[in-house]
Structures are given as structure tokens and as C-alpha cells.
Amino acid sequence: MELVATLAVVVSVLVLAYQGRELAGHTRVANEVAATEAHREIMLHWKSIMDAFLDYPDLHAHYFGGTAADPTASERVRLRIIAEQHADWLEASLITNEQLRSYAGTGDWRGYAAEVLASSPLLRSIIRLQPGVNPPIDALLAEYDAAHPQSVDRSAAQQAPAVGRPTPEPGGPH
């Protein structure tokens, strides 16, 4: 009787080990699917931001500092919205890369985000106006500012009034 009980325990342990191995395999596949889906969503969000430059090609030069011309009032609003969406997208990309281990192999998102910040004075200005809204981006901006102390893009921020927030009247309280 003891032999039968021992065999039952051994078989039970082997079945449990097999099930554990299968579960680990299924978990790995589920994580890969999650990473693929996260990447797809990040790319769709990026595309929607870049589509604004296709719809309004003149905004590209303003956004990336390629023109000294002042944007119109409607362009300033569009630029502000693009910058806020871009900051949100960069933050989501960095957080996804950090927290979804199987997604981490898709590239150097931190380096890319730093390059994007360096390429857009307007994006940097918008992020400065909203400290704490995008914490991972705030940290990258602090690194950028430390490396480029002469670059305080306050003028670009002043050109892009807050969307959905009251703009102070000239001569009124600031």
C-alpha cells in the first residue's frame, strides 16, 4: 500500500511540474502578445501625432524650431495640442518599455525620447509649463537642461497658450 501511495505522490508531483512548465510557456506567449499589442498602440498614437504634420505641413518647421516666423493663433493652438500629445506618447512609451519586460527589446526608448526632446524647442517649453504631468519626460528634460544651460526655451512656450485654460489678459495678473 505504501508503494502505491508513493507512486501516486511521485506521479502527482510530475504532473504538477509539467503543468507548471506549460503555464510558464503560456505566460511567456501572453507577455509577447501584450508587448506586440502595446507596440501597435504606441505606433498608432505616434502616427496620429505625425498625421497632424501631414494635415498641416507648415507646423513642422514651427514644432522643430526650423523657422523664426511667428505661428498664427490657430497654429499655436494646434502646436500646443501636438506637443501635449507628443509628451503623453513619449511618457507612455517610456513606461511601457520600463514595465513590460518583453517590450524592452524593441529599442532604446529613453535615448529616442531624449533625441525628440532635443529636436523640439516647443515640446521642451510645453513640458516646462506643466511640471509633474509627465514625470519620466520631466527627468529627461532636466538632463537636457543641465547639458544645455543656455537653452531655456521660454519664448516658444509663451507662443503656445494653454489649450482649455484661460490665457491671462495683457497687463492683467500673471
C-alpha positions as a Python dict, from the first residue, in 0.01 Angstrom:
ca = {
    (1, 'M'): (0, 0, 0),
    (2, 'E'): (287, 239, 79),
    (3, 'L'): (434, 176, -265),
    (4, 'V'): (106, 273, -434),
    (5, 'A'): (83, 591, -223),
    (6, 'T'): (445, 680, -301),
    (7, 'L'): (388, 623, -673),
    (8, 'A'): (73, 838, -657),
    (9, 'V'): (269, 1121, -491),
    (10, 'V'): (553, 1094, -747),
    (11, 'V'): (308, 1093, -1040),
    (12, 'S'): (121, 1387, -884),
    (13, 'V'): (447, 1584, -846),
    (14, 'L'): (549, 1506, -1205),
    (15, 'V'): (209, 1616, -1337),
    (16, 'L'): (231, 1935, -1129),
    (17, 'A'): (581, 2006, -1265),
    (18, 'Y'): (458, 1951, -1621),
    (19, 'Q'): (162, 2183, -1564),
    (20, 'G'): (393, 2447, -1417),
    (21, 'R'): (620, 2429, -1720),
    (22, 'E'): (324, 2459, -1956),
    (23, 'L'): (186, 2752, -1758),
    (24, 'A'): (523, 2928, -1781),
    (25, 'G'): (522, 2877, -2157),
    (26, 'H'): (170, 3015, -2190),
    (27, 'T'): (263, 3312, -1971),
    (28, 'R'): (563, 3387, -2193),
    (29, 'V'): (341, 3379, -2504),
    (30, 'A'): (83, 3603, -2332),
    (31, 'N'): (357, 3853, -2243),
    (32, 'E'): (481, 3854, -2602),
    (33, 'V'): (127, 3917, -2725),
    (34, 'A'): (93, 4201, -2472),
    (35, 'A'): (422, 4354, -2592),
    (36, 'T'): (310, 4330, -2954),
    (37, 'E'): (-23, 4491, -2873),
    (38, 'A'): (146, 4766, -2669),
    (39, 'H'): (383, 4838, -2958),
    (40, 'R'): (92, 4851, -3202),
    (41, 'E'): (-94, 5102, -2983),
    (42, 'I'): (216, 5315, -2933),
    (43, 'M'): (276, 5324, -3308),
    (44, 'L'): (-88, 5415, -3380),
    (45, 'H'): (-67, 5702, -3130),
    (46, 'W'): (262, 5817, -3287),
    (47, 'K'): (102, 5803, -3632),
    (48, 'S'): (-188, 6020, -3517),
    (49, 'I'): (60, 6281, -3391),
    (50, 'M'): (261, 6273, -3713),
    (51, 'D'): (-58, 6291, -3922),
    (52, 'A'): (-103, 6644, -3789),
    (53, 'F'): (213, 6741, -3975),
    (54, 'L'): (71, 6586, -4293),
    (55, 'D'): (-255, 6773, -4248),
    (56, 'Y'): (-75, 7099, -4158),
    (57, 'P'): (277, 7081, -4310),
    (58, 'D'): (363, 7438, -4203),
    (59, 'L'): (351, 7327, -3840),
    (60, 'H'): (655, 7102, -3878),
    (61, 'A'): (902, 7389, -3903),
    (62, 'H'): (744, 7565, -3604),
    (63, 'Y'): (742, 7249, -3394),
    (64, 'F'): (1101, 7153, -3461),
    (65, 'G'): (1244, 7505, -3449),
    (66, 'G'): (1303, 7534, -3823),
    (67, 'T'): (1153, 7878, -3862),
    (68, 'A'): (1175, 8211, -3683),
    (69, 'A'): (834, 8318, -3814),
    (70, 'D'): (559, 8353, -3558),
    (71, 'P'): (279, 8097, -3588),
    (72, 'T'): (-77, 8222, -3623),
    (73, 'A'): (-317, 8191, -3330),
    (74, 'S'): (-474, 7873, -3470),
    (75, 'E'): (-129, 7727, -3541),
    (76, 'R'): (-26, 7799, -3181),
    (77, 'V'): (-326, 7603, -3054),
    (78, 'R'): (-250, 7312, -3289),
    (79, 'L'): (117, 7316, -3190),
    (80, 'R'): (25, 7312, -2822),
    (81, 'I'): (-206, 7014, -2869),
    (82, 'I'): (57, 6828, -3072),
    (83, 'A'): (320, 6894, -2804),
    (84, 'E'): (94, 6775, -2523),
    (85, 'Q'): (4, 6459, -2714),
    (86, 'H'): (368, 6402, -2802),
    (87, 'A'): (471, 6434, -2437),
    (88, 'D'): (198, 6186, -2337),
    (89, 'W'): (312, 5948, -2611),
    (90, 'L'): (676, 5969, -2502),
    (91, 'E'): (576, 5905, -2142),
    (92, 'A'): (361, 5604, -2237),
    (93, 'S'): (645, 5465, -2447),
    (94, 'L'): (897, 5501, -2165),
    (95, 'I'): (665, 5349, -1904),
    (96, 'T'): (572, 5060, -2134),
    (97, 'N'): (937, 4994, -2206),
    (98, 'E'): (1020, 5000, -1836),
    (99, 'Q'): (728, 4798, -1701),
    (100, 'L'): (660, 4544, -1976),
    (101, 'R'): (974, 4333, -1975),
    (102, 'S'): (900, 4161, -2305),
    (103, 'Y'): (863, 4502, -2470),
    (104, 'A'): (1206, 4619, -2358),
    (105, 'G'): (1375, 4459, -2659),
    (106, 'T'): (1208, 4696, -2906),
    (107, 'G'): (1476, 4963, -2887),
    (108, 'D'): (1629, 5240, -2681),
    (109, 'W'): (1316, 5437, -2599),
    (110, 'R'): (1493, 5655, -2343),
    (111, 'G'): (1754, 5759, -2598),
    (112, 'Y'): (1484, 5820, -2857),
    (113, 'A'): (1281, 6033, -2616),
    (114, 'A'): (1592, 6237, -2534),
    (115, 'E'): (1653, 6294, -2907),
    (116, 'V'): (1293, 6403, -2959),
    (117, 'L'): (1320, 6650, -2671),
    (118, 'A'): (1644, 6786, -2812),
    (119, 'S'): (1484, 6833, -3155),
    (120, 'S'): (1179, 7035, -3047),
    (121, 'P'): (1210, 7361, -2856),
    (122, 'L'): (831, 7381, -2844),
    (123, 'L'): (797, 7036, -2686),
    (124, 'R'): (1052, 7130, -2421),
    (125, 'S'): (868, 7453, -2347),
    (126, 'I'): (531, 7284, -2311),
    (127, 'I'): (677, 7026, -2073),
    (128, 'R'): (836, 7306, -1867),
    (129, 'L'): (496, 7474, -1837),
    (130, 'Q'): (343, 7154, -1694),
    (131, 'P'): (587, 7013, -1440),
    (132, 'G'): (475, 6682, -1294),
    (133, 'V'): (231, 6598, -1573),
    (134, 'N'): (480, 6366, -1746),
    (135, 'P'): (735, 6266, -1477),
    (136, 'P'): (961, 6047, -1695),
    (137, 'I'): (981, 6328, -1951),
    (138, 'D'): (1046, 6585, -1676),
    (139, 'A'): (1352, 6382, -1577),
    (140, 'L'): (1482, 6375, -1935),
    (141, 'L'): (1419, 6747, -1969),
    (142, 'A'): (1617, 6813, -1651),
    (143, 'E'): (1907, 6617, -1802),
    (144, 'Y'): (1876, 6815, -2125),
    (145, 'D'): (1868, 7147, -1939),
    (146, 'A'): (2173, 7051, -1734),
    (147, 'A'): (2364, 6971, -2053),
    (148, 'H'): (2235, 7283, -2235),
    (149, 'P'): (2205, 7562, -1977),
    (150, 'Q'): (2189, 7830, -2248),
    (151, 'S'): (1873, 7672, -2393),
    (152, 'V'): (1578, 7790, -2190),
    (153, 'D'): (1300, 7788, -2446),
    (154, 'R'): (1061, 8013, -2258),
    (155, 'S'): (979, 8221, -2567),
    (156, 'A'): (838, 7919, -2754),
    (157, 'A'): (623, 7832, -2453),
    (158, 'Q'): (482, 8183, -2447),
    (159, 'Q'): (386, 8146, -2814),
    (160, 'A'): (171, 7840, -2737),
    (161, 'P'): (-106, 7942, -2498),
    (162, 'A'): (-258, 7669, -2287),
    (163, 'V'): (-543, 7486, -2454),
    (164, 'G'): (-852, 7471, -2239),
    (165, 'R'): (-702, 7708, -1984),
    (166, 'P'): (-764, 8080, -1960),
    (167, 'T'): (-494, 8296, -2116),
    (168, 'P'): (-404, 8596, -1898),
    (169, 'E'): (-505, 8932, -2036),
    (170, 'P'): (-221, 9169, -2124),
    (171, 'G'): (-144, 9385, -1823),
    (172, 'G'): (-360, 9160, -1602),
    (173, 'P'): (-245, 8931, -1321),
    (174, 'H'): (6, 8664, -1422),
}
